[in-house]
Amino acid sequence: MPDSAADPIDAVLDAVREALATAGALRHERTKQRVVVALSGGRDSMALFDALHKLAPELSIALSAAHVHHGLSPHADA
């Protein structure tokens, strides 16, 4: 039986790999590609950034973040 503590993280990483492959977002080149993640600071964008950070060496990407303030949450300025 697989380690249940690792399953959710592995599932997220697999989903990110699959989404990038489906979108054709990654080219198979020798040089690193720059990937910029737009972050609002919410849980979903932070989870995506964390997953890509973990996958960056495997995917040969140079990862950057750009903060986006949507102004949708009353907590956004905090």
PyRosetta script that sets phi, psi and omega in degrees:
from pyrosetta import init, pose_from_sequence

init()
pose = pose_from_sequence("MPDSAADPIDAVLDAVREALATAGALRHERTKQRVVVALSGGRDSMALFDALHKLAPELSIALSAAHVHHGLSPHADA")
pose.set_psi(1, 132.6)
pose.set_omega(1, -179.5)
pose.set_phi(2, -67.3)
pose.set_psi(2, 156.7)
pose.set_omega(2, 177.3)
pose.set_phi(3, -66.6)
pose.set_psi(3, 113.2)
pose.set_omega(3, -174.8)
pose.set_phi(4, -66.2)
pose.set_psi(4, -24.5)
pose.set_omega(4, 179.2)
pose.set_phi(5, -68.6)
pose.set_psi(5, -31.1)
pose.set_omega(5, -178.1)
pose.set_phi(6, -87.6)
pose.set_psi(6, -20.0)
pose.set_omega(6, -174.5)
pose.set_phi(7, -57.1)
pose.set_psi(7, -47.1)
pose.set_omega(7, -178.8)
pose.set_phi(8, -62.6)
pose.set_psi(8, -41.2)
pose.set_omega(8, 179.9)
pose.set_phi(9, -66.8)
pose.set_psi(9, -45.5)
pose.set_omega(9, 177.9)
pose.set_phi(10, -60.2)
pose.set_psi(10, -38.3)
pose.set_omega(10, 179.3)
pose.set_phi(11, -65.0)
pose.set_psi(11, -40.7)
pose.set_omega(11, 178.1)
pose.set_phi(12, -65.7)
pose.set_psi(12, -45.6)
pose.set_omega(12, 179.9)
pose.set_phi(13, -61.7)
pose.set_psi(13, -41.9)
pose.set_omega(13, 177.6)
pose.set_phi(14, -62.7)
pose.set_psi(14, -40.8)
pose.set_omega(14, 179.7)
pose.set_phi(15, -64.7)
pose.set_psi(15, -39.4)
pose.set_omega(15, 178.3)
pose.set_phi(16, -66.7)
pose.set_psi(16, -43.7)
pose.set_omega(16, 177.1)
pose.set_phi(17, -57.1)
pose.set_psi(17, -47.5)
pose.set_omega(17, -177.4)
pose.set_phi(18, -64.4)
pose.set_psi(18, -42.3)
pose.set_omega(18, -179.9)
pose.set_phi(19, -63.4)
pose.set_psi(19, -42.1)
pose.set_omega(19, 178.9)
pose.set_phi(20, -65.7)
pose.set_psi(20, -40.7)
pose.set_omega(20, 178.9)
pose.set_phi(21, -66.0)
pose.set_psi(21, -43.3)
pose.set_omega(21, -179.2)
pose.set_phi(22, -63.4)
pose.set_psi(22, -39.5)
pose.set_omega(22, -179.1)
pose.set_phi(23, -76.9)
pose.set_psi(23, -9.2)
pose.set_omega(23, -176.6)
pose.set_phi(24, 65.2)
pose.set_psi(24, 28.2)
pose.set_omega(24, -173.8)
pose.set_phi(25, -73.1)
pose.set_psi(25, -23.3)
pose.set_omega(25, -176.6)
pose.set_phi(26, -112.3)
pose.set_psi(26, 128.2)
pose.set_omega(26, 175.7)
pose.set_phi(27, -95.4)
pose.set_psi(27, 148.8)
pose.set_omega(27, 178.8)
pose.set_phi(28, -91.9)
pose.set_psi(28, 87.2)
pose.set_omega(28, -179.6)
pose.set_phi(29, -126.8)
pose.set_psi(29, 165.4)
pose.set_omega(29, 179.8)
pose.set_phi(30, -75.7)
pose.set_psi(30, -28.8)
pose.set_omega(30, -178.2)
pose.set_phi(31, -87.9)
pose.set_psi(31, 149.7)
pose.set_omega(31, 178.3)
pose.set_phi(32, -69.1)
pose.set_psi(32, 140.4)
pose.set_omega(32, 173.9)
pose.set_phi(33, -93.3)
pose.set_psi(33, 146.7)
pose.set_omega(33, 175.9)
pose.set_phi(34, -87.9)
pose.set_psi(34, 127.4)
pose.set_omega(34, 175.5)
pose.set_phi(35, -120.3)
pose.set_psi(35, 125.3)
pose.set_omega(35, 178.8)
pose.set_phi(36, -111.8)
pose.set_psi(36, 126.3)
pose.set_omega(36, 178.1)
pose.set_phi(37, -104.4)
pose.set_psi(37, 126.5)
pose.set_omega(37, 175.4)
pose.set_phi(38, -81.9)
pose.set_psi(38, 119.5)
pose.set_omega(38, -176.6)
pose.set_phi(39, -111.8)
pose.set_psi(39, 130.2)
pose.set_omega(39, 172.2)
pose.set_phi(40, -94.0)
pose.set_psi(40, -14.9)
pose.set_omega(40, -176.2)
pose.set_phi(41, 96.8)
pose.set_psi(41, -5.0)
pose.set_omega(41, 177.6)
pose.set_phi(42, -75.0)
pose.set_psi(42, 169.5)
pose.set_omega(42, -176.5)
pose.set_phi(43, -61.5)
pose.set_psi(43, -38.7)
pose.set_omega(43, -176.7)
pose.set_phi(44, -68.5)
pose.set_psi(44, -44.5)
pose.set_omega(44, -179.4)
pose.set_phi(45, -70.9)
pose.set_psi(45, -33.2)
pose.set_omega(45, 177.4)
pose.set_phi(46, -69.3)
pose.set_psi(46, -36.2)
pose.set_omega(46, 177.5)
pose.set_phi(47, -66.0)
pose.set_psi(47, -40.8)
pose.set_omega(47, 177.3)
pose.set_phi(48, -63.1)
pose.set_psi(48, -44.9)
pose.set_omega(48, 179.9)
pose.set_phi(49, -62.6)
pose.set_psi(49, -42.3)
pose.set_omega(49, 179.0)
pose.set_phi(50, -62.1)
pose.set_psi(50, -42.9)
pose.set_omega(50, 179.0)
pose.set_phi(51, -63.1)
pose.set_psi(51, -44.4)
pose.set_omega(51, 179.6)
pose.set_phi(52, -66.7)
pose.set_psi(52, -34.4)
pose.set_omega(52, 177.1)
pose.set_phi(53, -62.4)
pose.set_psi(53, -41.9)
pose.set_omega(53, 178.2)
pose.set_phi(54, -66.8)
pose.set_psi(54, -33.4)
pose.set_omega(54, -176.9)
pose.set_phi(55, -89.1)
pose.set_psi(55, -11.5)
pose.set_omega(55, -173.6)
pose.set_phi(56, -52.3)
pose.set_psi(56, -47.4)
pose.set_omega(56, 179.8)
pose.set_phi(57, -63.4)
pose.set_psi(57, -41.5)
pose.set_omega(57, -179.5)
pose.set_phi(58, -65.1)
pose.set_psi(58, -38.2)
pose.set_omega(58, -176.2)
pose.set_phi(59, -90.8)
pose.set_psi(59, -2.7)
pose.set_omega(59, -177.6)
pose.set_phi(60, 53.7)
pose.set_psi(60, 52.8)
pose.set_omega(60, 177.5)
pose.set_phi(61, -118.4)
pose.set_psi(61, 148.6)
pose.set_omega(61, 170.9)
pose.set_phi(62, -100.3)
pose.set_psi(62, 115.2)
pose.set_omega(62, -170.3)
pose.set_phi(63, -98.1)
pose.set_psi(63, 135.7)
pose.set_omega(63, 174.6)
pose.set_phi(64, -132.9)
pose.set_psi(64, 162.6)
pose.set_omega(64, 177.7)
pose.set_phi(65, -126.3)
pose.set_psi(65, 144.0)
pose.set_omega(65, 174.4)
pose.set_phi(66, -127.6)
pose.set_psi(66, 123.9)
pose.set_omega(66, -178.8)
pose.set_phi(67, -78.7)
pose.set_psi(67, 133.4)
pose.set_omega(67, 177.5)
pose.set_phi(68, -121.9)
pose.set_psi(68, 120.7)
pose.set_omega(68, 179.6)
pose.set_phi(69, -99.9)
pose.set_psi(69, 102.0)
pose.set_omega(69, -178.6)
pose.set_phi(70, -76.5)
pose.set_psi(70, -25.7)
pose.set_omega(70, -176.8)
pose.set_phi(71, 72.8)
pose.set_psi(71, 18.1)
pose.set_omega(71, -177.2)
pose.set_phi(72, -86.5)
pose.set_psi(72, -26.8)
pose.set_omega(72, -176.9)
pose.set_phi(73, -104.2)
pose.set_psi(73, 140.9)
pose.set_omega(73, 176.2)
pose.set_phi(74, -66.5)
pose.set_psi(74, -13.9)
pose.set_omega(74, -179.7)
pose.set_phi(75, -95.6)
pose.set_psi(75, 1.2)
pose.set_omega(75, -172.9)
pose.set_phi(76, -61.2)
pose.set_psi(76, -38.3)
pose.set_omega(76, -178.3)
pose.set_phi(77, -71.3)
pose.set_psi(77, -22.3)
pose.set_omega(77, 178.9)
pose.set_phi(78, -73.5)
pose.dump_pdb("model.pdb")
